Amino acid sequence: MTDLTERERERVALLEPADSAISLNTDDEIVPMWKQRLRIFVHNKLAIASVLFLLITVGSCFLVPLFHPTNQTNQALTFGLPWNQAPSWHHWLGTDSSGFDELGRIFFGGEYSLTLGFFAGFITIVVGTTYGMISGFAGGVTDTIMMRIIDAFLSIPYIFLLITLISIFNRSTVFLICIIGFTLWWGNARIIRGDALLIRNLEYSQAATAMGARKWHIIRRHVFPNSISNIVTVATFSIADAILFLSALGFLGLGIQAPPTDWGTMLQAGTSQIQNGFWWEIYPLALIFILVVVSINYIGDALRDCFEVRLLER
């Protein structure tokens, strides 16, 4: 009995240093996944600056008109006011060729450009993700047919397709959102389809199939979560593309119908006045427009790094 007690005491004495080392070692503390991703995102200074700029721009477009309202819809009220007026204390960015306050018009057009861009980008990523996952996971003849349809659509010049559809139908806000959202997803579907092709052949997907899991269950529990990196990245780029194409339509005179306006329509009107030296009608708006698109792309790059498995701690 005494020998047994001494052996136990020796065993406890040998284990005590190891236990104390484990309790004092903080390097092995498990860091939550969201904290690791947030740390990676914050480490990207350009992404942080892009987020701040985008928040300021979006907030200004929707909040500044509430505190500093200007006439942006009734051109009859601009009669008697100076047109193409240079920047002054009353009009910080001057007035345009219709007498509207240029700074207020940038915010007014930004409401429509950003809203349409975000909604069209959301439709794009939802439709593209669904189509791509079904095509990639189904494989075989189904995948071949679905991809040939995508190839046929991609062979059509996109901007000409938009011009044709808008010329045939109307230019309402809802129609512009739908026409851009439901025709911009073809490239996204090919990217997501590549992820689905890869993930369906991995061990855990094959094990789930062998255990009798249904295809929808595998897509929902395995394919979608492991494709979230590309989905989030493509979503941000889709929003930027939607804003660009909406502005391109506005520049061609096929944007939102008046009295609302968008940044593309404003740029088109400004280019006709730049030769007269009215620089305030195009340069400030062009700078904001470029920075918005670039900021969204920088945020997309940072989000891609956040979901990169090789950058996460084991």
HUNOR-V483312 format. One record per residue. RES is the residue in three letters. PSI is psi in degrees with one decimal (NA if undefined). OMEGA is omega in radians with two decimals (* if undefined). Layout:
res=RES psi=PSI omega=OMEGA
res=RES psi=PSI omega=OMEGA
//
This chain:
res=MET psi=-40.1 omega=3.12
res=THR psi=-42.2 omega=3.11
res=ASP psi=-41.1 omega=-3.14
res=LEU psi=-39.0 omega=3.13
res=THR psi=-40.2 omega=3.11
res=GLU psi=-39.4 omega=3.10
res=ARG psi=-38.9 omega=3.12
res=GLU psi=-39.4 omega=3.12
res=ARG psi=-41.1 omega=3.10
res=GLU psi=-38.9 omega=-3.13
res=ARG psi=-41.5 omega=3.11
res=VAL psi=-40.6 omega=3.13
res=ALA psi=-35.9 omega=3.11
res=LEU psi=-30.7 omega=-3.09
res=LEU psi=-22.6 omega=-3.06
res=GLU psi=-46.5 omega=3.14
res=PRO psi=-40.4 omega=3.14
res=ALA psi=-42.7 omega=-3.14
res=ASP psi=-41.5 omega=3.14
res=SER psi=-35.5 omega=3.11
res=ALA psi=-38.4 omega=3.13
res=ILE psi=-41.1 omega=-3.10
res=SER psi=-29.5 omega=-3.13
res=LEU psi=-13.2 omega=-3.09
res=ASN psi=112.1 omega=-3.13
res=THR psi=-5.7 omega=-3.12
res=ASP psi=-26.0 omega=-3.10
res=ASP psi=11.0 omega=-3.14
res=GLU psi=134.0 omega=-3.10
res=ILE psi=124.7 omega=3.12
res=VAL psi=125.8 omega=3.13
res=PRO psi=149.5 omega=-3.08
res=MET psi=-39.0 omega=-3.09
res=TRP psi=-31.5 omega=3.09
res=LYS psi=-38.7 omega=3.10
res=GLN psi=-43.3 omega=-3.13
res=ARG psi=-38.9 omega=3.09
res=LEU psi=-38.3 omega=3.12
res=ARG psi=-41.1 omega=3.12
res=ILE psi=-40.9 omega=-3.13
res=PHE psi=-44.4 omega=-3.12
res=VAL psi=-28.3 omega=3.14
res=HIS psi=-21.6 omega=3.13
res=ASN psi=100.1 omega=-3.06
res=LYS psi=-36.4 omega=3.13
res=LEU psi=-36.5 omega=3.12
res=ALA psi=-40.4 omega=3.11
res=ILE psi=-44.5 omega=3.09
res=ALA psi=-37.0 omega=3.12
res=SER psi=-41.5 omega=3.11
res=VAL psi=-44.8 omega=3.13
res=LEU psi=-44.4 omega=3.14
res=PHE psi=-41.5 omega=-3.12
res=LEU psi=-40.6 omega=3.11
res=LEU psi=-42.2 omega=3.12
res=ILE psi=-42.5 omega=-3.12
res=THR psi=-48.1 omega=-3.13
res=VAL psi=-43.5 omega=3.11
res=GLY psi=-39.0 omega=3.13
res=SER psi=-40.7 omega=-3.11
res=CYS psi=-33.9 omega=-3.05
res=PHE psi=-20.7 omega=-3.06
res=LEU psi=-37.8 omega=-3.10
res=VAL psi=-42.9 omega=3.11
res=PRO psi=-22.6 omega=3.11
res=LEU psi=-34.7 omega=-3.11
res=PHE psi=-24.4 omega=3.13
res=HIS psi=75.0 omega=-3.08
res=PRO psi=139.6 omega=3.04
res=THR psi=153.6 omega=3.11
res=ASN psi=120.2 omega=3.13
res=GLN psi=4.9 omega=-3.04
res=THR psi=-24.8 omega=-3.05
res=ASN psi=103.4 omega=-3.11
res=GLN psi=-20.3 omega=3.13
res=ALA psi=-27.9 omega=-3.14
res=LEU psi=-9.7 omega=3.14
res=THR psi=-5.7 omega=3.10
res=PHE psi=133.5 omega=-3.09
res=GLY psi=-14.6 omega=3.10
res=LEU psi=152.3 omega=-3.14
res=PRO psi=126.2 omega=3.08
res=TRP psi=149.4 omega=-3.14
res=ASN psi=37.6 omega=-3.14
res=GLN psi=138.3 omega=3.12
res=ALA psi=159.9 omega=3.12
res=PRO psi=137.3 omega=-3.12
res=SER psi=-176.3 omega=-3.14
res=TRP psi=-34.0 omega=3.14
res=HIS psi=-31.2 omega=3.12
res=HIS psi=98.2 omega=-2.99
res=TRP psi=-32.4 omega=3.09
res=LEU psi=23.4 omega=3.09
res=GLY psi=-165.3 omega=3.09
res=THR psi=159.6 omega=-3.11
res=ASP psi=-169.5 omega=-3.06
res=SER psi=-7.2 omega=3.07
res=SER psi=1.1 omega=3.12
res=GLY psi=2.4 omega=3.12
res=PHE psi=145.5 omega=3.06
res=ASP psi=123.2 omega=-3.01
res=GLU psi=-41.4 omega=-3.14
res=LEU psi=-45.2 omega=3.09
res=GLY psi=-32.7 omega=-3.14
res=ARG psi=-32.8 omega=3.07
res=ILE psi=-44.0 omega=3.10
res=PHE psi=-40.5 omega=-3.13
res=PHE psi=-46.0 omega=3.10
res=GLY psi=-29.9 omega=3.11
res=GLY psi=-33.1 omega=3.10
res=GLU psi=-45.8 omega=-3.11
res=TYR psi=-41.8 omega=-3.12
res=SER psi=-46.9 omega=-3.11
res=LEU psi=-41.0 omega=3.14
res=THR psi=-48.8 omega=3.12
res=LEU psi=-38.7 omega=3.13
res=GLY psi=-44.5 omega=-3.13
res=PHE psi=-43.6 omega=-3.13
res=PHE psi=-42.5 omega=3.11
res=ALA psi=-39.7 omega=3.09
res=GLY psi=-37.0 omega=3.10
res=PHE psi=-44.9 omega=3.10
res=ILE psi=-40.8 omega=-3.12
res=THR psi=-47.7 omega=-3.06
res=ILE psi=-33.8 omega=3.11
res=VAL psi=-49.0 omega=-3.12
res=VAL psi=-44.0 omega=-3.13
res=GLY psi=-41.0 omega=3.13
res=THR psi=-45.5 omega=-3.14
res=THR psi=-47.4 omega=-3.12
res=TYR psi=-45.1 omega=-3.10
res=GLY psi=-39.7 omega=3.14
res=MET psi=-42.1 omega=3.13
res=ILE psi=-43.7 omega=-3.13
res=SER psi=-48.7 omega=-3.09
res=GLY psi=-38.6 omega=-3.10
res=PHE psi=-33.3 omega=-3.14
res=ALA psi=-45.7 omega=3.13
res=GLY psi=-171.9 omega=3.06
res=GLY psi=-140.9 omega=-3.08
res=VAL psi=-38.2 omega=-3.14
res=THR psi=-45.5 omega=3.13
res=ASP psi=-41.4 omega=-3.14
res=THR psi=-45.7 omega=-3.13
res=ILE psi=-44.9 omega=-3.11
res=MET psi=-37.1 omega=3.13
res=MET psi=-32.4 omega=3.08
res=ARG psi=-32.2 omega=3.05
res=ILE psi=-43.1 omega=3.10
res=ILE psi=-43.0 omega=3.12
res=ASP psi=-38.2 omega=3.12
res=ALA psi=-41.6 omega=3.11
res=PHE psi=-40.9 omega=-3.12
res=LEU psi=-20.4 omega=3.12
res=SER psi=-12.5 omega=3.14
res=ILE psi=127.1 omega=3.06
res=PRO psi=123.0 omega=-2.94
res=TYR psi=-45.2 omega=-3.08
res=ILE psi=-34.4 omega=3.09
res=PHE psi=-34.9 omega=3.08
res=LEU psi=-43.3 omega=3.12
res=LEU psi=-43.6 omega=-3.14
res=ILE psi=-41.3 omega=-3.13
res=THR psi=-46.8 omega=-3.11
res=LEU psi=-39.8 omega=-3.13
res=ILE psi=-32.6 omega=3.09
res=SER psi=-33.6 omega=-3.13
res=ILE psi=-44.8 omega=-3.10
res=PHE psi=-164.3 omega=-3.10
res=ASN psi=-177.1 omega=-3.11
res=ARG psi=38.1 omega=3.12
res=SER psi=161.9 omega=-3.11
res=THR psi=-44.5 omega=-3.13
res=VAL psi=-39.5 omega=-3.13
res=PHE psi=-39.2 omega=3.11
res=LEU psi=-40.3 omega=3.09
res=ILE psi=-46.6 omega=-3.09
res=CYS psi=-42.7 omega=-3.05
res=ILE psi=-35.4 omega=3.09
res=ILE psi=-42.9 omega=-3.10
res=GLY psi=-39.0 omega=-3.06
res=PHE psi=4.5 omega=3.08
res=THR psi=2.4 omega=-3.08
res=LEU psi=4.9 omega=-3.00
res=TRP psi=-2.2 omega=-3.01
res=TRP psi=-45.7 omega=3.11
res=GLY psi=-36.1 omega=3.10
res=ASN psi=-38.9 omega=-3.13
res=ALA psi=-37.8 omega=3.13
res=ARG psi=-37.9 omega=3.13
res=ILE psi=-47.7 omega=-3.13
res=ILE psi=-34.6 omega=3.10
res=ARG psi=-37.8 omega=3.09
res=GLY psi=-39.8 omega=3.07
res=ASP psi=-43.5 omega=-3.13
res=ALA psi=-38.9 omega=3.09
res=LEU psi=-39.4 omega=-3.12
res=LEU psi=-45.9 omega=-3.02
res=ILE psi=-33.0 omega=-3.10
res=ARG psi=-20.2 omega=3.13
res=ASN psi=0.7 omega=3.11
res=LEU psi=164.4 omega=-2.99
res=GLU psi=-44.2 omega=-3.05
res=TYR psi=-31.7 omega=3.08
res=SER psi=-40.9 omega=3.10
res=GLN psi=-35.0 omega=3.10
res=ALA psi=-41.3 omega=3.11
res=ALA psi=-37.3 omega=3.09
res=THR psi=-41.5 omega=3.12
res=ALA psi=-29.3 omega=3.13
res=MET psi=2.1 omega=3.06
res=GLY psi=13.5 omega=3.14
res=ALA psi=142.8 omega=3.12
res=ARG psi=160.3 omega=-3.10
res=LYS psi=-40.1 omega=3.13
res=TRP psi=-36.2 omega=3.10
res=HIS psi=-41.1 omega=-3.14
res=ILE psi=-39.6 omega=3.10
res=ILE psi=-42.9 omega=-3.07
res=ARG psi=-37.4 omega=-3.03
res=ARG psi=-20.6 omega=-3.06
res=HIS psi=-53.0 omega=-3.04
res=VAL psi=-50.3 omega=-3.09
res=PHE psi=-50.5 omega=-3.14
res=PRO psi=-35.3 omega=-3.12
res=ASN psi=-4.1 omega=3.06
res=SER psi=4.5 omega=-3.02
res=ILE psi=-28.9 omega=3.14
res=SER psi=-53.0 omega=3.13
res=ASN psi=-33.0 omega=-3.14
res=ILE psi=-47.0 omega=-3.14
res=VAL psi=-42.3 omega=-3.14
res=THR psi=-46.6 omega=-3.14
res=VAL psi=-33.2 omega=-3.14
res=ALA psi=-44.3 omega=3.14
res=THR psi=-41.6 omega=3.11
res=PHE psi=-32.0 omega=3.12
res=SER psi=-38.2 omega=3.10
res=ILE psi=-45.0 omega=3.11
res=ALA psi=-41.9 omega=3.13
res=ASP psi=-39.3 omega=3.14
res=ALA psi=-41.9 omega=3.09
res=ILE psi=-40.1 omega=3.13
res=LEU psi=-46.7 omega=-3.09
res=PHE psi=-34.4 omega=3.06
res=LEU psi=-41.1 omega=3.10
res=SER psi=-35.8 omega=3.09
res=ALA psi=-40.9 omega=3.09
res=LEU psi=-41.0 omega=3.11
res=GLY psi=-37.1 omega=3.12
res=PHE psi=-30.4 omega=3.11
res=LEU psi=2.8 omega=3.13
res=GLY psi=16.2 omega=-3.11
res=LEU psi=24.4 omega=-3.13
res=GLY psi=-151.3 omega=-3.11
res=ILE psi=138.8 omega=-3.13
res=GLN psi=143.3 omega=3.12
res=ALA psi=151.1 omega=0.24
res=PRO psi=-20.0 omega=3.03
res=PRO psi=162.4 omega=3.12
res=THR psi=172.3 omega=3.10
res=ASP psi=171.8 omega=-3.06
res=TRP psi=-35.1 omega=3.12
res=GLY psi=-42.9 omega=3.10
res=THR psi=-38.0 omega=3.11
res=MET psi=-39.7 omega=3.11
res=LEU psi=-38.3 omega=3.12
res=GLN psi=-39.9 omega=3.11
res=ALA psi=-34.0 omega=-3.13
res=GLY psi=-33.3 omega=-3.13
res=THR psi=-28.3 omega=3.12
res=SER psi=-12.2 omega=-3.13
res=GLN psi=-10.8 omega=-3.07
res=ILE psi=-30.6 omega=3.14
res=GLN psi=-18.1 omega=3.08
res=ASN psi=2.0 omega=3.12
res=GLY psi=10.0 omega=-3.13
res=PHE psi=70.0 omega=-3.03
res=TRP psi=-27.6 omega=-3.07
res=TRP psi=-10.3 omega=-3.13
res=GLU psi=-4.9 omega=-3.12
res=ILE psi=-41.2 omega=-3.01
res=TYR psi=-47.3 omega=3.11
res=PRO psi=-43.7 omega=3.13
res=LEU psi=-42.4 omega=3.14
res=ALA psi=-39.1 omega=3.12
res=LEU psi=-45.4 omega=3.12
res=ILE psi=-42.7 omega=-3.12
res=PHE psi=-45.8 omega=-3.14
res=ILE psi=-43.3 omega=-3.12
res=LEU psi=-35.3 omega=3.10
res=VAL psi=-48.3 omega=-3.13
res=VAL psi=-43.8 omega=3.13
res=VAL psi=-39.0 omega=3.13
res=SER psi=-42.5 omega=3.11
res=ILE psi=-39.3 omega=3.12
res=ASN psi=-40.0 omega=3.09
res=TYR psi=-39.5 omega=3.10
res=ILE psi=-39.8 omega=3.09
res=GLY psi=-41.5 omega=3.09
res=ASP psi=-41.7 omega=3.14
res=ALA psi=-39.6 omega=3.10
res=LEU psi=-35.6 omega=3.07
res=ARG psi=-41.1 omega=3.09
res=ASP psi=-34.7 omega=-3.14
res=CYS psi=-35.4 omega=-3.10
res=PHE psi=6.0 omega=3.08
res=GLU psi=118.2 omega=-3.05
res=VAL psi=-35.3 omega=-3.08
res=ARG psi=-19.1 omega=3.14
res=LEU psi=-5.5 omega=3.13
res=LEU psi=152.4 omega=3.12
res=GLU psi=144.8 omega=3.12
res=ARG psi=NA omega=*
//
